[in-house]
Amino acid sequence: MTAGTLSPEVRLAEPADLAQIAPFLIPLGGELFGERFPDGTAQDFYRWKYFGNPLGDAIVGIATAGGSVVSVVAATPKRIWLSGKAVPAYELGDFLTDGNYRKMGLFSQLIELVCREAGARGSALVYVRPNDVSFPILTGKLSFHETQRMDARRFVIPSHTISRKTGIPASLLRLSGMDWLLKNCCIPRSPGDAVTVVPVERFGEETDQLWQRASAGYDFALVRDSSYLNWRFSDCPTPYKMWLALRNGQTVGFLVTSADRTAPTAAVVDLFTESSDVEAVRALLATGIGSLLNSGVQLISTWTLQGSALSAAHELLQRAFPFRRKQHLHLVFRVLLPQEITLPVPSQKWHFTLGDSDGA
């Protein structure tokens, strides 16, 4: 404990603590965090995240000192489809400790507090996509196990990138055909009239039916029913664009994207179809990526798993987003009910997207 700091109290937060938690967590979101709630406030965002979930309230562990919040760990309820059954789980996130209170063990204490409460609420496991600081702590000291690795991928308009580096006008670089060539190589073409794509504002019974059919093709995925999808995307303060893919009037997939208002950047946040439905994936990506590029976006991001998805979405996303960061991302689990889940979990037929983490 450094000079001038007080001994912190560790406890579970209550709704009344939100007024302190929300502003405390703002630095965690980075420069573009305001894009998550362009028409609201940080408090609106965390109220949605912690207390609007149809699966129940989040578990938020806090450390306070002198009446102020100095550390936070949160867990949001989810349901995971694992080897043919839905199991209750929590996603951990919002890890932040005030600089004056680091190296005091607060992070570990809060993780243990939140995990105990998650287990008491019947959760079978907790998962998190940690950063490079928290990953060794979680796996080395707190009984978490790495279950998957992911790649952060990008599609970048080359003329704009080269123009920023060289000063050559992007309009001249486009004359070389480099933009057209990359688009032609990477972005899937629509399969024609076999699948149509329509924009939607909310998800309905048709997505419940899609989930019932498609879930059998995956060993691991977050349960994507309409109740969860509407909370995650339609009711979120973050603006998303959503599309359904239809074949003969039946919903066969959906796509969710987000775009920043203050920068020419965007993301493919969620893409879901039956695991082998190449036509639906092609149609959704052609429509969604095309819409983003037509709006002036120059860089689009997404995530892909490292070689274990075995699905049409995985294969076509790898092709559409050819630029991969050198450092991979981690996905770690901690099993809370070993009678329900044993490690290692199945490593094939996974579906995990950018939208399954709380950072997008």
C-alpha positions in Angstrom: 0.0 0.0 0.0 1.5 3.3 -1.1 1.6 6.4 1.0 -1.7 8.2 1.3 -3.9 5.2 0.3 -6.5 3.7 2.6 -7.2 0.0 3.3 -9.9 -1.1 0.8 -13.1 -2.9 1.5 -14.0 -5.7 -1.0 -17.7 -6.5 -1.5 -20.4 -7.1 -4.1 -21.8 -3.9 -5.6 -25.5 -2.8 -5.4 -27.5 -0.9 -8.0 -26.8 2.3 -6.0 -23.1 1.9 -6.7 -23.6 2.3 -10.4 -23.2 6.1 -10.1 -19.6 5.6 -9.0 -18.8 2.5 -11.0 -19.7 3.9 -14.5 -17.3 7.0 -14.4 -14.6 4.9 -12.8 -14.6 2.4 -15.8 -14.6 5.1 -18.5 -10.8 4.9 -19.0 -11.1 1.2 -19.6 -13.0 1.8 -22.9 -10.2 3.8 -24.6 -10.5 6.7 -26.9 -13.5 5.4 -28.8 -15.5 4.3 -25.7 -18.0 7.0 -26.4 -19.0 5.2 -29.5 -20.7 2.6 -27.3 -23.3 5.1 -26.1 -23.4 8.0 -28.6 -26.8 9.2 -27.5 -26.4 8.4 -23.8 -24.0 8.3 -20.9 -21.6 5.7 -19.5 -24.1 5.2 -16.7 -26.8 4.3 -19.3 -24.4 1.8 -20.9 -23.5 0.0 -17.6 -27.1 0.1 -16.5 -28.0 -1.8 -19.6 -25.1 -4.2 -19.2 -25.5 -5.0 -15.5 -29.2 -4.7 -14.9 -31.0 -5.1 -18.2 -30.0 -8.7 -19.1 -33.0 -11.1 -19.4 -30.9 -13.8 -17.8 -30.5 -11.8 -14.6 -28.4 -9.1 -13.0 -24.6 -9.0 -13.4 -22.3 -9.8 -10.5 -20.1 -6.8 -9.8 -17.3 -7.0 -7.3 -15.9 -3.7 -6.1 -13.2 -2.5 -3.8 -13.8 0.8 -2.1 -11.6 3.1 -0.1 -12.5 6.4 1.5 -16.0 6.1 -0.1 -14.6 5.8 -3.6 -14.4 2.8 -6.0 -10.8 1.8 -6.6 -11.2 -1.7 -8.3 -13.9 -3.5 -10.3 -14.5 -7.0 -11.6 -17.8 -7.8 -13.3 -19.6 -10.9 -14.5 -22.5 -10.9 -17.0 -24.9 -13.9 -17.2 -24.8 -15.9 -20.4 -25.9 -19.4 -21.5 -23.5 -21.6 -23.3 -24.4 -24.5 -25.7 -21.9 -27.2 -24.7 -21.9 -30.7 -26.2 -25.7 -30.7 -26.8 -27.0 -28.9 -23.7 -27.3 -25.3 -22.5 -25.4 -24.5 -19.3 -25.5 -21.3 -17.3 -22.3 -19.3 -17.4 -20.9 -15.8 -16.7 -18.6 -13.7 -18.8 -16.0 -11.8 -16.8 -14.8 -8.3 -17.7 -14.4 -4.7 -16.7 -11.1 -5.4 -15.0 -9.8 -2.1 -13.6 -7.8 -1.1 -10.5 -6.8 2.4 -9.6 -3.1 2.9 -10.0 -2.6 3.7 -6.4 -4.1 0.4 -5.3 -2.4 -2.0 -7.6 -0.2 -4.9 -6.4 -2.4 -5.2 -3.3 -4.2 -8.4 -4.5 -7.5 -6.7 -5.1 -7.9 -8.2 -8.6 -7.5 -11.7 -7.2 -9.8 -11.0 -4.3 -12.5 -9.7 -6.6 -12.2 -12.6 -9.0 -12.6 -15.1 -6.2 -15.6 -13.1 -4.8 -17.3 -13.0 -8.1 -16.6 -16.6 -8.9 -18.1 -17.7 -5.5 -21.2 -15.7 -6.2 -21.5 -17.1 -9.7 -21.2 -20.7 -8.4 -23.9 -19.9 -5.7 -26.2 -18.7 -8.5 -25.8 -22.1 -10.3 -23.2 -21.1 -13.0 -21.3 -24.0 -14.4 -18.4 -21.9 -15.6 -17.0 -18.4 -16.1 -15.1 -17.3 -19.2 -13.2 -14.2 -20.2 -11.1 -12.9 -23.1 -8.3 -11.4 -21.0 -5.6 -9.0 -22.0 -1.9 -9.7 -21.7 -1.7 -8.4 -18.2 -4.6 -10.4 -16.7 -4.0 -13.6 -18.7 -0.9 -14.8 -16.7 -2.6 -14.0 -13.4 -5.8 -15.9 -14.3 -4.1 -19.0 -15.6 -1.1 -19.0 -13.2 -2.9 -18.2 -9.9 -6.7 -18.3 -10.2 -7.5 -21.7 -11.7 -8.4 -20.6 -15.2 -7.4 -22.6 -18.3 -6.9 -21.5 -21.8 -9.4 -23.2 -24.0 -9.1 -21.4 -27.3 -6.9 -18.9 -29.1 -8.3 -16.3 -31.5 -7.0 -14.1 -34.2 -7.9 -10.4 -34.5 -8.4 -9.8 -38.3 -8.9 -6.8 -40.5 -10.0 -5.9 -44.0 -8.3 -2.6 -45.0 -8.8 -0.5 -48.1 -5.2 -0.4 -49.4 -5.3 3.0 -51.2 -6.2 4.8 -47.9 -3.6 2.9 -45.9 -0.8 3.6 -48.4 -1.9 7.2 -48.8 -1.5 7.8 -45.1 2.0 6.3 -45.2 3.3 7.9 -48.4 1.3 11.1 -48.9 0.3 10.0 -52.3 -3.4 10.9 -52.9 -5.7 8.0 -52.4 -7.6 8.9 -55.6 -4.4 8.3 -57.6 -3.7 5.0 -55.9 -7.2 3.8 -56.7 -6.4 4.2 -60.4 -4.0 1.3 -60.1 -7.0 -1.0 -59.3 -5.6 -2.2 -55.9 -8.8 -1.5 -54.1 -10.9 -3.4 -56.6 -8.5 -6.3 -56.7 -8.5 -6.8 -52.9 -12.3 -6.5 -52.8 -12.6 -9.0 -55.6 -10.3 -11.5 -53.9 -11.7 -11.2 -50.4 -15.3 -10.2 -50.2 -17.7 -13.0 -51.1 -20.2 -12.4 -54.0 -23.9 -12.9 -53.3 -25.0 -16.3 -54.4 -27.9 -14.7 -56.4 -31.6 -15.2 -55.7 -31.1 -18.4 -53.7 -30.7 -16.3 -50.5 -32.1 -12.8 -49.8 -30.8 -10.5 -47.1 -33.0 -8.0 -45.3 -32.3 -5.4 -42.6 -34.1 -5.8 -39.2 -34.3 -3.9 -36.0 -35.2 -6.7 -33.7 -35.0 -10.5 -33.6 -38.2 -12.6 -33.4 -39.4 -16.2 -33.4 -37.6 -16.9 -36.7 -34.2 -16.6 -35.0 -35.4 -19.0 -32.2 -36.2 -21.5 -34.9 -32.8 -20.9 -36.6 -31.0 -21.5 -33.3 -33.0 -24.8 -32.7 -31.9 -26.1 -36.1 -28.4 -24.8 -36.2 -27.2 -25.5 -32.6 -26.9 -29.2 -33.4 -24.0 -28.4 -35.7 -21.9 -26.8 -32.9 -20.1 -28.3 -29.8 -19.7 -24.9 -28.3 -21.5 -21.6 -28.8 -23.3 -18.9 -26.8 -27.1 -19.6 -26.9 -28.4 -17.2 -29.6 -32.2 -17.0 -29.0 -34.2 -13.9 -29.7 -34.3 -12.8 -26.0 -30.6 -12.7 -25.7 -30.0 -11.2 -29.2 -32.5 -8.4 -28.6 -30.8 -7.5 -25.3 -27.3 -7.8 -26.7 -27.9 -5.8 -29.9 -31.3 -4.1 -30.2 -31.6 -2.8 -26.7 -27.9 -1.9 -26.3 -26.9 1.8 -26.2 -24.4 0.9 -28.9 -25.9 1.3 -32.4 -25.7 -1.9 -34.5 -26.9 -2.8 -38.0 -28.5 -6.2 -38.3 -29.6 -8.4 -41.2 -31.4 -11.7 -41.7 -30.7 -14.1 -44.5 -33.8 -15.8 -45.9 -34.2 -18.9 -48.1 -37.7 -19.7 -49.3 -39.1 -17.5 -46.6 -37.1 -19.2 -43.8 -34.5 -17.5 -41.8 -31.1 -19.2 -42.3 -28.7 -16.7 -40.7 -28.0 -13.3 -39.4 -25.3 -10.7 -39.4 -24.5 -7.9 -36.9 -22.1 -5.0 -37.7 -21.1 -1.8 -35.9 -19.5 1.4 -37.3 -17.8 4.2 -35.5 -19.3 7.7 -36.0 -16.0 9.6 -35.5 -13.6 7.3 -37.5 -13.9 5.3 -40.8 -13.7 2.0 -38.9 -16.3 -0.8 -38.3 -16.6 -4.4 -37.2 -18.4 -7.6 -38.1 -19.7 -8.3 -34.6 -21.7 -11.5 -35.1 -22.4 -13.9 -38.0 -24.4 -17.0 -37.4 -25.8 -19.7 -39.8 -26.0 -23.4 -39.8 -22.4 -24.6 -39.8 -22.4 -25.8 -43.4 -24.5 -23.1 -45.0 -22.0 -21.5 -47.4 -24.7 -19.7 -49.4 -26.2 -17.9 -46.3 -22.7 -16.8 -45.2 -21.8 -15.5 -48.6 -25.0 -13.5 -48.9 -24.7 -12.0 -45.4 -21.0 -11.0 -45.8 -21.6 -9.6 -49.3 -24.4 -7.4 -48.0 -22.9 -6.3 -44.7 -19.4 -5.6 -45.9 -20.7 -3.9 -49.0 -22.9 -1.7 -46.9 -20.0 -0.7 -44.7 -17.7 0.1 -47.5 -20.4 2.1 -49.4 -20.8 4.3 -46.3 -17.1 5.2 -46.4 -15.6 2.7 -44.0 -11.9 2.1 -44.6 -11.1 -0.6 -42.0 -13.3 -3.5 -40.8 -12.3 -5.8 -37.9 -13.5 -9.2 -36.7 -12.3 -12.2 -34.8 -11.7 -15.8 -35.9 -10.8 -18.9 -33.9 -7.5 -20.6 -34.7 -8.3 -23.6 -36.7 -11.1 -25.2 -34.7 -14.4 -23.8 -36.0 -15.0 -26.2 -39.0 -17.8 -24.0 -40.3 -18.6 -22.0 -43.4 -18.6 -18.7 -41.4 -15.1 -19.4 -40.1 -13.7 -20.2 -43.5 -15.2 -17.2 -45.3 -14.3 -14.8 -42.5 -10.7 -15.8 -42.8 -10.8 -15.1 -46.5 -12.6 -11.8 -46.2 -10.3 -10.5 -43.5 -6.8 -11.4 -44.7 -4.7 -9.2 -42.4 -4.1 -10.9 -39.0 -2.4 -9.4 -36.0 0.8 -11.2 -34.9 -0.3 -11.6 -31.3 -3.3 -13.9 -30.8 -6.1 -13.4 -28.3 -6.8 -15.8 -25.4 -10.1 -17.3 -24.2 -10.0 -18.8 -20.7 -12.4 -20.8 -18.6 -12.8 -21.6 -15.0 -15.1 -24.5 -14.2 -17.3 -23.9 -11.2 -19.4 -27.1 -11.3 -17.0 -30.0 -12.2 -20.0 -32.4 -12.0 -21.4 -30.5 -15.0 -18.3 -29.8 -17.1 -15.0 -31.5 -17.4 -11.8 -30.1 -19.0 -10.7 -30.1 -21.7 -14.0 -29.1 -23.4 -14.5 -30.3 -27.0 -12.1 -28.3 -29.2 -13.9 -28.7 -32.6 -17.1 -27.2 -34.0 -16.8 -23.9 -32.0 -18.6 -20.7 -32.8 -17.3 -17.7 -30.9 -17.4 -14.1 -32.3 -16.4 -10.6 -31.5 -19.9 -10.0 -30.1 -19.5 -12.8 -27.6 -17.0 -10.6 -25.7 -18.0 -7.5 -23.9 -15.6 -5.3 -25.9 -17.7 -4.7 -28.9 
